[in-house]
Amino acid sequence: MTTFTIDQWRAWAPGLDDFQDWCDWHQAPSCLVDSGAQPDVSALPPMQRRRLSRLARMAFHVAWPLAEAYPQLPMVFASRHGETPRTLAILTDLAQEEPLSPTQFSLSVHNAIIGLWSIQRGDTSEMTALAGAGDGLENAVLEACGMLADGAPAVLLVIAEETPPQLYQPYITDVPFPYAVSLLLKPGSQWQLSLSQGRGAAAQWPHALNLVRALCSEQTQLQHYCNNRQWTWSCAKV
């Protein structure tokens, strides 16, 4: 069993940004229309903003306010699919025998976002990028709790997914709309996360969004199934 405290959190999706937005969506959850909206990253210099994909902008938008009080803050970034639009653009260039952009390639790799984050903030803390399956959030929590056990006073966890390109949509079925969620984790026993064997019905929403729904309500327990794994989240309400 792993224990931790969620000290702060933020989330973004098209049309949903602040706490009240998410509480309203929790009351009547629906699949959002992706209008191509870009989250606000005006805190960054213009030259830096131009380098960020929308996935990176989503991650920076939800993570930046939680990190402002910490000059150095370990980070875990999780995304199952990563920079699919950039990857498809590179593959398309290859198929058409076009020269590849070194910048496009360097920003398509899975740890590019935490690299940009580290450079922009001047933060040399330990940072990890994960590509999990259906339980990427839980694996990211375990990674973050390992950092807490090593003595980190807090760890920033960010999970984000972008709308897949049209070509990929028959194969990527677990991203109903683009979203990003950030959690500031600290040592404590507010939350308990345990793993056992078990099978259950697939959730309607990605588990990061189900966690946001719990954080907007009085829900104290969640269960998430992936393959033959049953994850149980329990919250001790104060």
C-alpha positions as semicolon CSV with decimal commas, in nm:
position;residue;x (nm);y (nm);z (nm)
1;M;0,000;0,000;0,000
2;T;0,125;0,347;-0,093
3;T;0,024;0,658;0,098
4;F;0,049;1,024;0,002
5;T;-0,128;1,358;0,024
6;I;-0,262;1,559;-0,269
7;D;-0,176;1,909;-0,153
8;Q;-0,302;2,093;-0,464
9;W;-0,433;2,005;-0,807
10;R;-0,527;2,167;-1,137
11;A;-0,684;2,041;-1,457
12;W;-0,756;2,169;-1,805
13;A;-0,972;2,057;-2,097
14;P;-1,146;2,260;-2,370
15;G;-1,383;2,493;-2,187
16;L;-1,283;2,364;-1,842
17;D;-1,013;2,536;-1,641
18;D;-1,093;2,636;-1,285
19;F;-1,231;2,437;-0,993
20;Q;-1,592;2,541;-1,053
21;D;-1,573;2,443;-1,420
22;W;-1,468;2,093;-1,324
23;C;-1,727;2,065;-1,048
24;D;-1,996;2,159;-1,299
25;W;-1,866;1,897;-1,543
26;H;-1,858;1,641;-1,263
27;Q;-2,230;1,694;-1,205
28;A;-2,309;1,626;-1,573
29;P;-2,006;1,469;-1,742
30;S;-2,011;1,466;-2,121
31;C;-1,767;1,431;-2,406
32;L;-1,634;1,777;-2,484
33;V;-1,601;1,915;-2,834
34;D;-1,238;1,985;-2,920
35;S;-1,246;2,325;-3,085
36;G;-0,868;2,349;-3,093
37;A;-0,857;2,584;-2,794
38;Q;-0,509;2,653;-2,658
39;P;-0,447;2,684;-2,283
40;D;-0,292;3,006;-2,158
41;V;0,088;3,001;-2,121
42;S;0,139;3,377;-2,130
43;A;0,373;3,349;-1,830
44;L;0,638;3,219;-2,073
45;P;0,844;3,438;-2,308
46;P;0,705;3,447;-2,666
47;M;1,007;3,261;-2,810
48;Q;0,951;2,976;-2,567
49;R;0,575;2,965;-2,628
50;R;0,631;2,910;-3,000
51;R;0,825;2,589;-2,931
52;L;0,544;2,430;-2,733
53;S;0,295;2,191;-2,887
54;R;-0,058;2,197;-2,749
55;L;0,025;1,893;-2,534
56;A;0,318;2,083;-2,385
57;R;0,102;2,394;-2,337
58;M;-0,157;2,186;-2,151
59;A;0,111;2,040;-1,924
60;F;0,273;2,379;-1,856
61;H;-0,065;2,545;-1,794
62;V;-0,170;2,306;-1,518
63;A;0,177;2,258;-1,369
64;W;0,314;2,612;-1,354
65;P;0,089;2,749;-1,073
66;L;0,164;2,447;-0,851
67;A;0,540;2,487;-0,896
68;E;0,568;2,862;-0,838
69;A;0,654;2,823;-0,468
70;Y;0,929;2,567;-0,541
71;P;1,249;2,676;-0,719
72;Q;1,343;2,306;-0,738
73;L;1,067;2,046;-0,765
74;P;1,094;1,683;-0,882
75;M;0,845;1,598;-1,154
76;V;0,678;1,293;-1,309
77;F;0,516;1,342;-1,649
78;A;0,287;1,067;-1,781
79;S;0,123;1,032;-2,121
80;R;0,020;0,710;-2,288
81;H;0,031;0,849;-2,641
82;G;0,255;1,155;-2,621
83;E;0,313;1,386;-2,916
84;T;0,103;1,202;-3,174
85;P;0,055;1,505;-3,406
86;R;0,431;1,568;-3,421
87;T;0,504;1,198;-3,469
88;L;0,256;1,169;-3,755
89;A;0,402;1,478;-3,921
90;I;0,750;1,319;-3,909
91;L;0,622;0,988;-4,047
92;T;0,439;1,172;-4,325
93;D;0,761;1,353;-4,422
94;L;0,944;1,020;-4,426
95;A;0,677;0,861;-4,645
96;Q;0,701;1,154;-4,888
97;E;1,082;1,145;-4,880
98;E;1,092;1,498;-4,745
99;P;1,386;1,619;-4,530
100;L;1,316;1,587;-4,159
101;S;1,316;1,882;-3,923
102;P;1,568;1,831;-3,639
103;T;1,357;2,058;-3,419
104;Q;1,039;1,864;-3,494
105;F;1,216;1,539;-3,409
106;S;1,376;1,665;-3,087
107;L;1,040;1,793;-2,962
108;S;0,856;1,471;-3,049
109;V;1,041;1,243;-2,807
110;H;0,857;1,145;-2,492
111;N;1,077;1,336;-2,248
112;A;1,083;1,658;-2,454
113;I;0,821;1,825;-2,235
114;I;1,010;1,773;-1,911
115;G;1,327;1,887;-2,089
116;L;1,159;2,212;-2,191
117;W;1,017;2,247;-1,840
118;S;1,361;2,200;-1,682
119;I;1,523;2,454;-1,916
120;Q;1,250;2,714;-1,879
121;R;1,244;2,696;-1,500
122;G;1,614;2,636;-1,449
123;D;1,516;2,331;-1,245
124;T;1,770;2,048;-1,223
125;S;1,556;1,826;-1,001
126;E;1,496;1,459;-1,082
127;M;1,235;1,429;-1,356
128;T;1,083;1,123;-1,522
129;A;0,861;1,076;-1,829
130;L;0,641;0,766;-1,839
131;A;0,432;0,606;-2,112
132;G;0,193;0,379;-1,925
133;A;-0,096;0,174;-2,051
134;G;-0,443;0,214;-1,905
135;D;-0,300;0,264;-1,557
136;G;-0,039;0,526;-1,636
137;L;-0,171;0,751;-1,359
138;E;-0,117;0,485;-1,094
139;N;0,233;0,408;-1,218
140;A;0,314;0,779;-1,214
141;V;0,192;0,799;-0,853
142;L;0,418;0,508;-0,756
143;E;0,714;0,681;-0,924
144;A;0,636;1,007;-0,746
145;C;0,598;0,834;-0,410
146;G;0,939;0,676;-0,462
147;M;1,081;1,028;-0,492
148;L;0,898;1,129;-0,173
149;A;1,043;0,824;0,005
150;D;1,390;0,937;-0,108
151;G;1,339;1,264;0,078
152;A;1,172;1,501;-0,168
153;P;0,940;1,737;0,026
154;A;0,698;1,748;-0,270
155;V;0,667;1,603;-0,620
156;L;0,477;1,743;-0,917
157;L;0,282;1,484;-1,117
158;V;0,138;1,578;-1,458
159;I;-0,066;1,352;-1,685
160;A;-0,180;1,478;-2,025
161;E;-0,326;1,346;-2,349
162;E;-0,383;1,520;-2,681
163;T;-0,659;1,453;-2,934
164;P;-0,509;1,197;-3,173
165;P;-0,485;1,281;-3,542
166;Q;-0,772;1,154;-3,755
167;L;-0,554;0,874;-3,894
168;Y;-0,497;0,736;-3,542
169;Q;-0,850;0,765;-3,408
170;P;-0,961;0,409;-3,495
171;Y;-0,673;0,284;-3,278
172;I;-0,663;0,537;-2,993
173;T;-0,996;0,504;-2,816
174;D;-0,906;0,619;-2,463
175;V;-0,879;0,995;-2,524
176;P;-1,236;1,132;-2,540
177;F;-1,100;1,489;-2,552
178;P;-0,766;1,657;-2,474
179;Y;-0,695;1,699;-2,104
180;A;-0,418;1,764;-1,855
181;V;-0,417;1,709;-1,479
182;S;-0,147;1,814;-1,233
183;L;-0,112;1,697;-0,873
184;L;0,123;1,833;-0,609
185;L;0,201;1,529;-0,397
186;K;0,348;1,544;-0,047
187;P;0,421;1,283;0,221
188;G;0,115;1,192;0,424
189;S;-0,171;0,948;0,459
190;Q;-0,460;1,142;0,306
191;W;-0,472;0,896;0,015
192;Q;-0,396;0,525;0,004
193;L;-0,328;0,342;-0,323
194;S;-0,327;-0,038;-0,328
195;L;-0,294;-0,300;-0,600
196;S;-0,452;-0,644;-0,624
197;Q;-0,556;-0,888;-0,892
198;G;-0,902;-0,840;-1,033
199;R;-1,110;-0,763;-1,338
200;G;-1,392;-0,516;-1,371
201;A;-1,583;-0,306;-1,617
202;A;-1,392;-0,049;-1,816
203;A;-1,446;0,305;-1,692
204;Q;-1,627;0,553;-1,913
205;W;-1,361;0,820;-1,858
206;P;-0,981;0,808;-1,829
207;H;-0,887;0,751;-1,470
208;A;-0,721;1,090;-1,434
209;L;-1,060;1,248;-1,508
210;N;-1,235;1,014;-1,264
211;L;-0,985;1,126;-1,000
212;V;-1,070;1,489;-1,077
213;R;-1,437;1,404;-1,029
214;A;-1,355;1,256;-0,689
215;L;-1,155;1,565;-0,594
216;C;-1,459;1,777;-0,682
217;S;-1,689;1,574;-0,459
218;E;-1,710;1,383;-0,135
219;Q;-1,615;1,055;-0,302
220;T;-1,365;0,868;-0,086
221;Q;-1,293;0,557;-0,289
222;L;-1,219;0,478;-0,653
223;Q;-1,140;0,153;-0,828
224;H;-0,963;0,130;-1,157
225;Y;-0,906;-0,183;-1,362
226;C;-0,639;-0,243;-1,622
227;N;-0,573;-0,589;-1,765
228;N;-0,570;-0,809;-1,454
229;R;-0,482;-0,527;-1,217
230;Q;-0,726;-0,368;-0,971
231;W;-0,617;-0,035;-0,826
232;T;-0,803;0,094;-0,522
233;W;-0,780;0,458;-0,415
234;S;-0,902;0,543;-0,065
235;C;-0,921;0,892;0,079
236;A;-0,934;0,966;0,451
237;K;-1,154;1,277;0,462
238;V;-1,062;1,516;0,740
